[in-house]
């Protein structure tokens, strides 16, 4: 039980660190705070609710991983390196993929709610 408590504490530290220092993480946390109640209104059923909120949580998780990769790469070397640049670009692309997924999910849910 102590291990779970410590894991939760470390996770909250990571979220707090990201919130304080990373604008993209702040924006995505705000999207979760605003989007969760909105999802209850938009979603026609529990599956859609899970998809809408889950998409936002997945976006936050990938952004956290991308930020961790960027911070680690910057720690390893301050010099510009093609391979490290490619790694950072791939992390950014992963976030972009989740942004596209969320735009599609939320757009479809909004269209279905307003059209139907």
N, CA, C and O atoms as CSV, one atom per row, in Angstrom:
chain,resi,resn,atom,element,x,y,z
A,1,UNK,N,N,0.820,-1.201,0.000
A,1,UNK,CA,C,0.000,0.000,0.000
A,1,UNK,C,C,0.863,1.264,0.000
A,1,UNK,O,O,0.518,2.266,-0.626
A,2,UNK,N,N,1.985,1.200,0.709
A,2,UNK,CA,C,2.893,2.343,0.751
A,2,UNK,C,C,3.428,2.659,-0.644
A,2,UNK,O,O,3.578,3.827,-1.005
A,3,UNK,N,N,3.717,1.617,-1.428
A,3,UNK,CA,C,4.225,1.815,-2.784
A,3,UNK,C,C,3.212,2.564,-3.641
A,3,UNK,O,O,3.588,3.446,-4.413
A,4,UNK,N,N,1.932,2.225,-3.514
A,4,UNK,CA,C,0.880,2.918,-4.269
A,4,UNK,C,C,0.782,4.386,-3.855
A,4,UNK,O,O,0.615,5.270,-4.695
A,5,UNK,N,N,0.888,4.627,-2.562
A,5,UNK,CA,C,0.841,5.998,-2.075
A,5,UNK,C,C,1.996,6.802,-2.644
A,5,UNK,O,O,1.804,7.926,-3.108
A,6,UNK,N,N,3.204,6.227,-2.611
A,6,UNK,CA,C,4.369,6.927,-3.139
A,6,UNK,C,C,4.237,7.157,-4.643
A,6,UNK,O,O,4.587,8.226,-5.143
A,7,UNK,N,N,3.734,6.157,-5.360
A,7,UNK,CA,C,3.555,6.305,-6.806
A,7,UNK,C,C,2.578,7.439,-7.106
A,7,UNK,O,O,2.814,8.238,-8.012
A,8,UNK,N,N,1.489,7.513,-6.354
A,8,UNK,CA,C,0.526,8.597,-6.534
A,8,UNK,C,C,1.188,9.951,-6.257
A,8,UNK,O,O,0.995,10.907,-7.008
A,9,UNK,N,N,1.964,10.025,-5.182
A,9,UNK,CA,C,2.646,11.265,-4.818
A,9,UNK,C,C,3.606,11.705,-5.921
A,9,UNK,O,O,3.644,12.883,-6.276
A,10,UNK,N,N,4.380,10.768,-6.462
A,10,UNK,CA,C,5.321,11.099,-7.528
A,10,UNK,C,C,4.579,11.550,-8.797
A,10,UNK,O,O,5.031,12.457,-9.495
A,11,UNK,N,N,3.461,10.922,-9.082
A,11,UNK,CA,C,2.666,11.318,-10.242
A,11,UNK,C,C,2.137,12.739,-10.087
A,11,UNK,O,O,2.159,13.524,-11.035
A,12,UNK,N,N,1.664,13.063,-8.897
A,12,UNK,CA,C,1.178,14.421,-8.649
A,12,UNK,C,C,2.311,15.441,-8.744
A,12,UNK,O,O,2.104,16.560,-9.215
A,13,UNK,N,N,3.514,15.054,-8.296
A,13,UNK,CA,C,4.671,15.932,-8.444
A,13,UNK,C,C,4.942,16.207,-9.923
A,13,UNK,O,O,5.223,17.343,-10.304
A,14,UNK,N,N,4.859,15.172,-10.751
A,14,UNK,CA,C,5.084,15.337,-12.184
A,14,UNK,C,C,4.052,16.242,-12.821
A,14,UNK,O,O,4.392,17.099,-13.636
A,15,UNK,N,N,2.788,16.059,-12.456
A,15,UNK,CA,C,1.732,16.931,-12.987
A,15,UNK,C,C,1.951,18.372,-12.541
A,15,UNK,O,O,1.800,19.301,-13.334
A,16,UNK,N,N,2.303,18.553,-11.285
A,16,UNK,CA,C,2.531,19.902,-10.766
A,16,UNK,C,C,3.718,20.550,-11.480
A,16,UNK,O,O,3.649,21.720,-11.855
A,17,UNK,N,N,4.802,19.803,-11.668
A,17,UNK,CA,C,5.977,20.330,-12.366
A,17,UNK,C,C,5.598,20.781,-13.768
A,17,UNK,O,O,5.959,21.876,-14.198
A,18,UNK,N,N,4.868,19.928,-14.477
A,18,UNK,CA,C,4.455,20.260,-15.834
A,18,UNK,C,C,3.520,21.453,-15.878
A,18,UNK,O,O,3.629,22.296,-16.768
A,19,UNK,N,N,2.601,21.530,-14.928
A,19,UNK,CA,C,1.648,22.636,-14.897
A,19,UNK,C,C,2.369,23.962,-14.700
A,19,UNK,O,O,2.034,24.955,-15.345
A,20,UNK,N,N,3.349,23.981,-13.817
A,20,UNK,CA,C,4.064,25.215,-13.504
A,20,UNK,C,C,4.962,25.653,-14.659
A,20,UNK,O,O,5.097,26.849,-14.915
A,21,UNK,N,N,5.579,24.694,-15.360
A,21,UNK,CA,C,6.644,25.037,-16.296
A,21,UNK,C,C,6.300,24.903,-17.776
A,21,UNK,O,O,7.026,25.438,-18.614
A,22,UNK,N,N,5.245,24.224,-18.119
A,22,UNK,CA,C,4.967,23.927,-19.526
A,22,UNK,C,C,3.585,24.438,-19.952
A,22,UNK,O,O,2.567,23.905,-19.512
A,23,UNK,N,N,3.546,25.468,-20.804
A,23,UNK,CA,C,2.249,26.005,-21.244
A,23,UNK,C,C,1.360,24.966,-21.932
A,23,UNK,O,O,0.144,24.980,-21.735
A,24,UNK,N,N,1.934,24.071,-22.729
A,24,UNK,CA,C,1.121,23.069,-23.424
A,24,UNK,C,C,0.420,22.161,-22.426
A,24,UNK,O,O,-0.740,21.800,-22.625
A,25,UNK,N,N,1.109,21.791,-21.359
A,25,UNK,CA,C,0.484,20.945,-20.335
A,25,UNK,C,C,-0.617,21.700,-19.602
A,25,UNK,O,O,-1.656,21.121,-19.282
A,26,UNK,N,N,-0.403,22.982,-19.333
A,26,UNK,CA,C,-1.463,23.788,-18.700
A,26,UNK,C,C,-2.696,23.824,-19.588
A,26,UNK,O,O,-3.817,23.671,-19.102
A,27,UNK,N,N,-2.497,24.025,-20.894
A,27,UNK,CA,C,-3.629,24.086,-21.818
A,27,UNK,C,C,-4.376,22.755,-21.858
A,27,UNK,O,O,-5.606,22.732,-21.899
A,28,UNK,N,N,-3.644,21.661,-21.845
A,28,UNK,CA,C,-4.310,20.355,-21.909
A,28,UNK,C,C,-5.009,20.017,-20.605
A,28,UNK,O,O,-6.067,19.388,-20.621
A,29,UNK,N,N,-4.439,20.422,-19.473
A,29,UNK,CA,C,-5.131,20.224,-18.195
A,29,UNK,C,C,-6.403,21.054,-18.142
A,29,UNK,O,O,-7.423,20.598,-17.624
A,30,UNK,N,N,-6.351,22.264,-18.673
A,30,UNK,CA,C,-7.554,23.101,-18.754
A,30,UNK,C,C,-8.587,22.453,-19.663
A,30,UNK,O,O,-9.781,22.473,-19.361
A,31,UNK,N,N,-8.137,21.878,-20.776
A,31,UNK,CA,C,-9.061,21.189,-21.685
A,31,UNK,C,C,-9.764,20.040,-20.970
A,31,UNK,O,O,-10.948,19.801,-21.208
A,32,UNK,N,N,-9.059,19.331,-20.105
A,32,UNK,CA,C,-9.676,18.241,-19.344
A,32,UNK,C,C,-10.703,18.801,-18.359
A,32,UNK,O,O,-11.798,18.255,-18.224
A,33,UNK,N,N,-10.351,19.885,-17.673
A,33,UNK,CA,C,-11.275,20.479,-16.695
A,33,UNK,C,C,-12.545,21.002,-17.359
A,33,UNK,O,O,-13.639,20.853,-16.814
A,34,UNK,N,N,-12.404,21.609,-18.524
A,34,UNK,CA,C,-13.565,22.125,-19.251
A,34,UNK,C,C,-14.267,21.003,-20.014
A,34,UNK,O,O,-15.495,20.945,-20.065
A,35,UNK,N,N,-13.472,20.119,-20.601
A,35,UNK,CA,C,-14.028,19.085,-21.462
A,35,UNK,C,C,-14.800,18.005,-20.747
A,35,UNK,O,O,-15.758,17.465,-21.300
A,36,UNK,N,N,-14.407,17.675,-19.530
A,36,UNK,CA,C,-15.093,16.584,-18.827
A,36,UNK,C,C,-16.569,16.895,-18.594
A,36,UNK,O,O,-17.410,16.067,-18.945
A,37,UNK,N,N,-16.928,18.046,-18.021
A,37,UNK,CA,C,-18.366,18.324,-17.879
A,37,UNK,C,C,-19.069,18.455,-19.237
A,37,UNK,O,O,-20.214,18.033,-19.396
A,38,UNK,N,N,-18.366,19.047,-20.212
A,38,UNK,CA,C,-18.943,19.178,-21.551
A,38,UNK,C,C,-19.200,17.808,-22.175
A,38,UNK,O,O,-20.188,17.623,-22.885
A,39,UNK,N,N,-18.323,16.861,-21.913
A,39,UNK,CA,C,-18.485,15.510,-22.453
A,39,UNK,C,C,-19.754,14.854,-21.919
A,39,UNK,O,O,-20.409,14.104,-22.643
A,40,UNK,N,N,-20.106,15.121,-20.679
A,40,UNK,CA,C,-21.348,14.553,-20.117
A,40,UNK,C,C,-22.566,15.069,-20.884
A,40,UNK,O,O,-23.558,14.355,-21.030
A,41,UNK,N,N,-22.491,16.298,-21.369
A,41,UNK,CA,C,-23.595,16.876,-22.139
A,41,UNK,C,C,-23.578,16.372,-23.579
A,41,UNK,O,O,-24.627,16.071,-24.148
A,42,UNK,N,N,-22.385,16.281,-24.167
A,42,UNK,CA,C,-22.269,15.899,-25.573
A,42,UNK,C,C,-22.475,14.408,-25.822
A,42,UNK,O,O,-23.083,14.025,-26.821
A,43,UNK,N,N,-21.982,13.579,-24.938
A,43,UNK,CA,C,-21.937,12.138,-25.182
A,43,UNK,C,C,-23.326,11.509,-25.134
A,43,UNK,O,O,-24.050,11.685,-24.154
A,44,UNK,N,N,-23.706,10.777,-26.182
A,44,UNK,CA,C,-25.003,10.113,-26.167
A,44,UNK,C,C,-25.031,8.868,-25.282
A,44,UNK,O,O,-26.106,8.421,-24.885
A,45,UNK,N,N,-23.872,8.307,-24.971
A,45,UNK,CA,C,-23.828,7.117,-24.112
A,45,UNK,C,C,-22.472,7.023,-23.422
A,45,UNK,O,O,-21.588,7.852,-23.639
A,46,UNK,N,N,-22.327,6.005,-22.595
A,46,UNK,CA,C,-21.104,5.851,-21.800
A,46,UNK,C,C,-19.870,5.629,-22.677
A,46,UNK,O,O,-18.779,6.085,-22.336
A,47,UNK,N,N,-20.033,4.940,-23.789
A,47,UNK,CA,C,-18.906,4.705,-24.688
A,47,UNK,C,C,-18.355,5.996,-25.251
A,47,UNK,O,O,-17.140,6.188,-25.311
A,48,UNK,N,N,-19.245,6.882,-25.665
A,48,UNK,CA,C,-18.810,8.185,-26.184
A,48,UNK,C,C,-18.185,9.023,-25.074
A,48,UNK,O,O,-17.195,9.719,-25.305
A,49,UNK,N,N,-18.750,8.963,-23.885
A,49,UNK,CA,C,-18.178,9.693,-22.750
A,49,UNK,C,C,-16.748,9.225,-22.493
A,49,UNK,O,O,-15.841,10.036,-22.306
A,50,UNK,N,N,-16.564,7.922,-22.486
A,50,UNK,CA,C,-15.229,7.361,-22.280
A,50,UNK,C,C,-14.278,7.790,-23.400
A,50,UNK,O,O,-13.121,8.112,-23.132
A,51,UNK,N,N,-14.744,7.799,-24.633
A,51,UNK,CA,C,-13.896,8.199,-25.763
A,51,UNK,C,C,-13.502,9.668,-25.661
A,51,UNK,O,O,-12.341,10.008,-25.889
A,52,UNK,N,N,-14.438,10.537,-25.324
A,52,UNK,CA,C,-14.148,11.966,-25.253
A,52,UNK,C,C,-13.181,12.300,-24.115
A,52,UNK,O,O,-12.178,12.982,-24.325
A,53,UNK,N,N,-13.487,11.818,-22.923
A,53,UNK,CA,C,-12.615,12.097,-21.773
A,53,UNK,C,C,-11.307,11.320,-21.902
A,53,UNK,O,O,-10.235,11.841,-21.595
A,54,UNK,N,N,-11.402,10.078,-22.355
A,54,UNK,CA,C,-10.200,9.271,-22.543
A,54,UNK,C,C,-9.261,9.865,-23.564
A,54,UNK,O,O,-8.043,9.800,-23.394
A,55,UNK,N,N,-9.800,10.443,-24.624
A,55,UNK,CA,C,-8.964,11.098,-25.625
A,55,UNK,C,C,-8.186,12.253,-25.037
A,55,UNK,O,O,-7.013,12.442,-25.356
A,56,UNK,N,N,-8.830,13.030,-24.178
A,56,UNK,CA,C,-8.140,14.152,-23.532
A,56,UNK,C,C,-7.070,13.667,-22.561
A,56,UNK,O,O,-5.980,14.235,-22.498
A,57,UNK,N,N,-7.383,12.615,-21.804
A,57,UNK,CA,C,-6.392,12.065,-20.880
A,57,UNK,C,C,-5.206,11.460,-21.631
A,57,UNK,O,O,-4.059,11.600,-21.207
A,58,UNK,N,N,-5.486,10.795,-22.735
A,58,UNK,CA,C,-4.410,10.232,-23.551
A,58,UNK,C,C,-3.535,11.343,-24.126
A,58,UNK,O,O,-2.313,11.204,-24.183
A,59,UNK,N,N,-4.147,12.431,-24.547
A,59,UNK,CA,C,-3.395,13.582,-25.044
A,59,UNK,C,C,-2.464,14.118,-23.964
A,59,UNK,O,O,-1.298,14.405,-24.235
A,60,UNK,N,N,-2.969,14.253,-22.747
A,60,UNK,CA,C,-2.143,14.734,-21.638
A,60,UNK,C,C,-0.992,13.767,-21.373
A,60,UNK,O,O,0.140,14.199,-21.153
A,61,UNK,N,N,-1.267,12.478,-21.390
A,61,UNK,CA,C,-0.227,11.479,-21.140
A,61,UNK,C,C,0.875,11.552,-22.194
A,61,UNK,O,O,2.057,11.495,-21.855
A,62,UNK,N,N,0.503,11.678,-23.458
A,62,UNK,CA,C,1.503,11.752,-24.520
A,62,UNK,C,C,2.276,13.063,-24.424
A,62,UNK,O,O,3.481,13.083,-24.676
A,63,UNK,N,N,1.618,14.136,-24.072
A,63,UNK,CA,C,2.318,15.414,-23.886
A,63,UNK,C,C,3.313,15.327,-22.730
A,63,UNK,O,O,4.414,15.871,-22.820
A,64,UNK,N,N,2.940,14.659,-21.662
A,64,UNK,CA,C,3.872,14.464,-20.548
A,64,UNK,C,C,5.093,13.666,-20.994
A,64,UNK,O,O,6.224,14.017,-20.657
A,65,UNK,N,N,4.868,12.601,-21.746
A,65,UNK,CA,C,5.989,11.809,-22.254
A,65,UNK,C,C,6.851,12.624,-23.205
A,65,UNK,O,O,8.078,12.550,-23.146
A,66,UNK,N,N,6.225,13.395,-24.077
A,66,UNK,CA,C,6.980,14.243,-25.001
A,66,UNK,C,C,7.834,15.252,-24.234
A,66,UNK,O,O,8.998,15.469,-24.571
A,67,UNK,N,N,7.261,15.858,-23.218
A,67,UNK,CA,C,8.006,16.815,-22.405
A,67,UNK,C,C,9.167,16.126,-21.701
A,67,UNK,O,O,10.265,16.676,-21.631
A,68,UNK,N,N,8.932,14.930,-21.182
A,68,UNK,CA,C,10.005,14.189,-20.520
A,68,UNK,C,C,11.141,13.881,-21.492
A,68,UNK,O,O,12.314,14.009,-21.142
A,69,UNK,N,N,10.795,13.478,-22.702
A,69,UNK,CA,C,11.820,13.196,-23.716
A,69,UNK,C,C,12.611,14.460,-24.029
A,69,UNK,O,O,13.839,14.420,-24.105
A,70,UNK,N,N,11.921,15.574,-24.210
A,70,UNK,CA,C,12.607,16.828,-24.522
A,70,UNK,C,C,13.539,17.261,-23.389
A,70,UNK,O,O,14.670,17.678,-23.638
A,71,UNK,N,N,13.067,17.162,-22.154
A,71,UNK,CA,C,13.896,17.563,-21.011
A,71,UNK,C,C,15.106,16.649,-20.880
A,71,UNK,O,O,16.208,17.119,-20.597
A,72,UNK,N,N,14.914,15.353,-21.081
A,72,UNK,CA,C,16.031,14.423,-21.011
A,72,UNK,C,C,17.041,14.697,-22.121
A,72,UNK,O,O,18.249,14.681,-21.882
A,73,UNK,N,N,16.554,14.948,-23.325
A,73,UNK,CA,C,17.450,15.242,-24.448
A,73,UNK,C,C,18.245,16.518,-24.176
A,73,UNK,O,O,19.440,16.581,-24.468
A,74,UNK,N,N,17.592,17.524,-23.625
A,74,UNK,CA,C,18.291,18.773,-23.309
A,74,UNK,C,C,19.324,18.571,-22.199
A,74,UNK,O,O,20.348,19.254,-22.161
A,75,UNK,N,N,19.049,17.635,-21.305
A,75,UNK,CA,C,19.986,17.341,-20.230
A,75,UNK,C,C,21.220,16.611,-20.756
A,75,UNK,O,O,22.339,16.857,-20.307
A,76,UNK,N,N,21.002,15.724,-21.702
A,76,UNK,CA,C,22.100,14.933,-22.259
A,76,UNK,C,C,23.094,15.826,-22.979
A,76,UNK,O,O,24.303,15.686,-22.796
A,77,UNK,N,N,22.594,16.740,-23.793
A,77,UNK,CA,C,23.495,17.654,-24.499
A,77,UNK,C,C,22.759,18.941,-24.859
A,77,UNK,O,O,21.596,18.927,-25.261
A,78,UNK,N,N,23.466,20.039,-24.703
A,78,UNK,CA,C,22.906,21.333,-25.102
A,78,UNK,C,C,23.202,21.619,-26.567
A,78,UNK,O,O,22.635,22.539,-27.156
A,79,UNK,N,N,24.100,20.818,-27.155
A,79,UNK,CA,C,24.458,21.005,-28.559
A,79,UNK,C,C,23.331,20.534,-29.463
A,79,UNK,O,O,22.549,19.653,-29.105
A,80,UNK,N,N,23.264,21.140,-30.639
A,80,UNK,CA,C,22.293,20.696,-31.633
A,80,UNK,C,C,22.800,19.396,-32.239
A,80,UNK,O,O,23.952,19.303,-32.663
A,81,UNK,N,N,21.939,18.407,-32.276
A,81,UNK,CA,C,22.315,17.103,-32.808
A,81,UNK,C,C,21.146,16.599,-33.641
A,81,UNK,O,O,20.000,16.625,-33.190
A,82,UNK,N,N,21.434,16.139,-34.859
A,82,UNK,CA,C,20.365,15.718,-35.781
A,82,UNK,C,C,19.509,14.599,-35.196
A,82,UNK,O,O,18.286,14.622,-35.335
A,83,UNK,N,N,20.132,13.626,-34.547
A,83,UNK,CA,C,19.367,12.496,-34.004
A,83,UNK,C,C,18.457,12.944,-32.862
A,83,UNK,O,O,17.314,12.497,-32.767
A,84,UNK,N,N,18.955,13.818,-32.002
A,84,UNK,CA,C,18.124,14.319,-30.904
A,84,UNK,C,C,17.004,15.189,-31.446
A,84,UNK,O,O,15.880,15.141,-30.946
A,85,UNK,N,N,17.304,15.982,-32.465
A,85,UNK,CA,C,16.247,16.769,-33.108
A,85,UNK,C,C,15.159,15.890,-33.682
A,85,UNK,O,O,13.977,16.214,-33.577
A,86,UNK,N,N,15.548,14.773,-34.293
A,86,UNK,CA,C,14.560,13.843,-34.856
A,86,UNK,C,C,13.708,13.220,-33.754
A,86,UNK,O,O,12.500,13.053,-33.925
A,87,UNK,N,N,14.326,12.875,-32.627
A,87,UNK,CA,C,13.579,12.303,-31.503
A,87,UNK,C,C,12.553,13.314,-30.979
A,87,UNK,O,O,11.401,12.966,-30.720
A,88,UNK,N,N,12.985,14.556,-30.829
A,88,UNK,CA,C,12.058,15.595,-30.364
A,88,UNK,C,C,10.922,15.812,-31.364
A,88,UNK,O,O,9.771,16.004,-30.973
A,89,UNK,N,N,11.251,15.780,-32.652
A,89,UNK,CA,C,10.218,15.937,-33.683
A,89,UNK,C,C,9.215,14.790,-33.650
A,89,UNK,O,O,8.020,15.006,-33.851
A,90,UNK,N,N,9.690,13.577,-33.398
A,90,UNK,CA,C,8.778,12.427,-33.320
A,90,UNK,C,C,7.853,12.543,-32.113
A,90,UNK,O,O,6.677,12.186,-32.193
A,91,UNK,N,N,8.378,13.039,-31.001
A,91,UNK,CA,C,7.518,13.271,-29.834
A,91,UNK,C,C,6.447,14.295,-30.140
A,91,UNK,O,O,5.287,14.137,-29.759
A,92,UNK,N,N,6.846,15.344,-30.831
A,92,UNK,CA,C,5.894,16.371,-31.235
A,92,UNK,C,C,4.842,15.806,-32.184
A,92,UNK,O,O,3.663,16.149,-32.092
A,93,UNK,N,N,5.276,14.941,-33.092
A,93,UNK,CA,C,4.341,14.316,-34.032
A,93,UNK,C,C,3.332,13.428,-33.297
A,93,UNK,O,O,2.165,13.362,-33.682
A,94,UNK,N,N,3.782,12.751,-32.244
A,94,UNK,CA,C,2.866,11.918,-31.455
A,94,UNK,C,C,1.774,12.778,-30.816
A,94,UNK,O,O,0.603,12.401,-30.808
A,95,UNK,N,N,2.166,13.925,-30.285
A,95,UNK,CA,C,1.183,14.851,-29.706
A,95,UNK,C,C,0.222,15.331,-30.792
A,95,UNK,O,O,-0.987,15.400,-30.568
A,96,UNK,N,N,0.759,15.663,-31.966
A,96,UNK,CA,C,-0.076,16.113,-33.075
A,96,UNK,C,C,-1.118,15.055,-33.455
A,96,UNK,O,O,-2.276,15.386,-33.706
A,97,UNK,N,N,-0.710,13.795,-33.496
A,97,UNK,CA,C,-1.653,12.712,-33.823
A,97,UNK,C,C,-2.814,12.682,-32.831
A,97,UNK,O,O,-3.965,12.492,-33.221
A,98,UNK,N,N,-2.506,12.870,-31.549
A,98,UNK,CA,C,-3.562,12.871,-30.536
A,98,UNK,C,C,-4.443,14.115,-30.647
A,98,UNK,O,O,-5.642,14.049,-30.376
A,99,UNK,N,N,-3.862,15.239,-31.040
A,99,UNK,CA,C,-4.662,16.446,-31.264
A,99,UNK,C,C,-5.649,16.222,-32.405
A,99,UNK,O,O,-6.807,16.628,-32.313
A,100,UNK,N,N,-5.194,15.575,-33.482
A,100,UNK,CA,C,-6.074,15.275,-34.615
A,100,UNK,C,C,-7.181,14.313,-34.181
A,100,UNK,O,O,-8.346,14.510,-34.527
A,101,UNK,N,N,-6.822,13.279,-33.428
A,101,UNK,CA,C,-7.823,12.334,-32.929
A,101,UNK,C,C,-8.870,13.050,-32.090
A,101,UNK,O,O,-10.068,12.832,-32.267
A,102,UNK,N,N,-8.417,13.910,-31.173
A,102,UNK,CA,C,-9.363,14.625,-30.324
A,102,UNK,C,C,-10.238,15.585,-31.115
A,102,UNK,O,O,-11.427,15.720,-30.825
A,103,UNK,N,N,-9.669,16.249,-32.105
A,103,UNK,CA,C,-10.475,17.136,-32.943
A,103,UNK,C,C,-11.569,16.337,-33.647
A,103,UNK,O,O,-12.711,16.787,-33.733
A,104,UNK,N,N,-11.224,15.162,-34.146
A,104,UNK,CA,C,-12.215,14.319,-34.801
A,104,UNK,C,C,-13.291,13.823,-33.843
A,104,UNK,O,O,-14.480,13.882,-34.154
A,105,UNK,N,N,-12.874,13.338,-32.686
A,105,UNK,CA,C,-13.839,12.844,-31.690
A,105,UNK,C,C,-14.793,13.941,-31.239
A,105,UNK,O,O,-16.012,13.772,-31.250
A,106,UNK,N,N,-14.209,15.067,-30.841
A,106,UNK,CA,C,-15.032,16.154,-30.318
A,106,UNK,C,C,-15.879,16.795,-31.413
A,106,UNK,O,O,-17.025,17.177,-31.176
A,107,UNK,N,N,-15.309,16.911,-32.614
A,107,UNK,CA,C,-16.078,17.455,-33.734
A,107,UNK,C,C,-17.263,16.576,-34.088
A,107,UNK,O,O,-18.369,17.072,-34.302
A,108,UNK,N,N,-17.031,15.269,-34.149
A,108,UNK,CA,C,-18.111,14.327,-34.464
A,108,UNK,C,C,-19.194,14.357,-33.378
A,108,UNK,O,O,-20.386,14.369,-33.686
A,109,UNK,N,N,-18.773,14.370,-32.109
A,109,UNK,CA,C,-19.749,14.390,-31.011
A,109,UNK,C,C,-20.570,15.673,-31.047
A,109,UNK,O,O,-21.784,15.640,-30.846
A,110,UNK,N,N,-19.916,16.799,-31.301
A,110,UNK,CA,C,-20.634,18.078,-31.363
A,110,UNK,C,C,-21.605,18.103,-32.544
A,110,UNK,O,O,-22.746,18.546,-32.417
A,111,UNK,N,N,-21.132,17.618,-33.695
A,111,UNK,CA,C,-22.011,17.583,-34.874
A,111,UNK,C,C,-23.225,16.689,-34.614
A,111,UNK,O,O,-24.353,17.070,-34.927
A,112,UNK,N,N,-22.999,15.514,-34.048
A,112,UNK,CA,C,-24.098,14.580,-33.765
A,112,UNK,C,C,-25.099,15.183,-32.774
A,112,UNK,O,O,-26.309,15.007,-32.920
A,113,UNK,N,N,-24.590,15.887,-31.778
A,113,UNK,CA,C,-25.477,16.482,-30.770
A,113,UNK,C,C,-26.283,17.630,-31.368
A,113,UNK,O,O,-27.486,17.735,-31.129
A,114,UNK,N,N,-25.629,18.486,-32.140
A,114,UNK,CA,C,-26.306,19.662,-32.663
A,114,UNK,C,C,-27.188,19.346,-33.878
A,114,UNK,O,O,-28.209,20.001,-34.089
A,115,UNK,N,N,-26.795,18.345,-34.677
A,115,UNK,CA,C,-27.572,17.986,-35.857
A,115,UNK,C,C,-28.743,17.087,-35.509
A,115,UNK,O,O,-29.743,17.066,-36.227
A,116,UNK,N,N,-28.635,16.352,-34.431
A,116,UNK,CA,C,-29.669,15.357,-34.111
A,116,UNK,C,C,-30.518,15.805,-33.031
A,116,UNK,O,O,-31.439,15.092,-32.633
